[in-house]
Amino acid sequence: MSDDRMTLFELKEKAKWSSDPKEKKTAIKELSTHVENAISELQEIRNITAYEDVKNACAEAIKSMRQARSKVEINETSSTNDSSNSTEDVVVTKDQKKEKIEKEEAKSA
């Protein structure tokens, strides 16, 4: 297992099973710095925990990570976009993608 995957695993386990709520939240914050790789881990933690504050911390971290990713994708697409599509077209597409993801999460929650 790579160091990054091991770190994600260790953080996920700490967030899931630590008896200290502060330690759980710290692990969630650390996971959120791993962006794309950590979203599934945060979803897993959110789905198994009984603590509302931990669920909320996971949801906020996921939301923040997706917003950051969306902004990066928009900037990359608009700066490399050679077609006739305007930046507004790209933003609408990214917003639609975000809405679809949020609807899927709501169904699974």
C-alpha positions in Angstrom: 0.0 0.0 0.0 1.4 3.4 -0.9 2.2 5.9 1.8 -0.6 8.2 0.7 -3.2 5.3 0.7 -1.9 4.2 4.1 -2.3 7.8 5.5 -5.8 8.0 4.1 -6.6 4.6 5.7 -5.1 5.6 9.1 -7.0 8.9 9.1 -10.2 7.2 8.1 -9.9 4.6 10.9 -9.1 7.3 13.4 -12.1 9.4 12.3 -14.3 6.3 12.5 -13.2 4.7 15.7 -11.5 7.2 18.0 -13.2 7.7 21.4 -12.2 11.3 21.3 -14.6 13.5 19.2 -11.9 16.2 18.8 -9.5 13.6 17.4 -12.2 12.4 15.0 -12.7 16.0 13.7 -9.0 16.5 13.4 -8.7 13.4 11.3 -11.6 14.6 9.1 -9.8 17.9 8.6 -6.6 16.1 7.7 -8.5 13.9 5.2 -10.0 16.9 3.5 -6.5 18.1 2.6 -6.2 15.0 0.3 -9.0 16.3 -1.9 -10.2 13.8 -4.5 -8.7 10.7 -2.8 -10.5 11.4 0.5 -14.1 12.0 -0.6 -15.1 8.3 -0.5 -13.4 7.9 2.9 -15.3 10.9 4.3 -18.6 9.5 2.8 -17.9 6.2 4.6 -17.2 8.0 7.9 -20.4 10.1 7.5 -22.5 7.0 6.8 -21.3 4.9 9.8 -21.0 7.5 12.6 -23.7 8.0 15.1 -22.4 11.5 16.1 -24.2 14.4 14.4 -21.2 16.8 14.8 -18.9 14.2 13.0 -21.5 13.7 10.2 -21.7 17.5 9.8 -17.9 17.8 9.8 -17.7 15.2 7.0 -20.5 16.8 5.0 -18.8 20.2 5.3 -15.4 18.8 4.3 -16.9 17.0 1.2 -18.8 20.2 0.2 -15.6 22.3 0.6 -13.5 19.8 -1.4 -16.1 19.7 -4.2 -16.3 23.4 -4.4 -12.5 23.7 -4.6 -12.4 21.1 -7.2 -15.1 22.7 -9.2 -13.3 26.1 -9.2 -10.1 24.4 -10.4 -11.9 22.6 -13.2 -13.6 25.8 -14.3 -10.3 27.7 -14.3 -8.5 25.0 -16.1 -11.3 24.6 -18.7 -11.7 28.3 -19.3 -8.0 28.9 -19.7 -7.5 26.0 -22.1 -10.8 26.4 -23.9 -10.1 27.0 -27.6 -13.6 26.3 -28.8 -16.4 28.8 -29.2 -17.9 27.9 -25.8 -17.9 30.8 -23.4 -16.9 30.6 -19.7 -20.6 30.9 -18.8 -21.2 27.7 -20.7 -18.5 25.9 -18.7 -19.9 27.2 -15.4 -23.4 26.0 -16.2 -22.0 22.6 -17.0 -20.0 22.4 -13.7 -23.0 23.6 -11.7 -25.2 20.9 -13.3 -22.5 18.3 -12.5 -22.4 19.6 -8.9 -26.2 19.4 -8.5 -26.2 15.9 -9.9 -23.6 14.8 -7.3 -25.5 16.5 -4.5 -28.8 14.8 -5.5 -27.0 11.4 -5.6 -25.6 12.0 -2.1 -29.0 13.0 -0.8 -30.4 9.7 -2.1 -27.7 7.7 -0.4 -27.8 9.6 2.9 
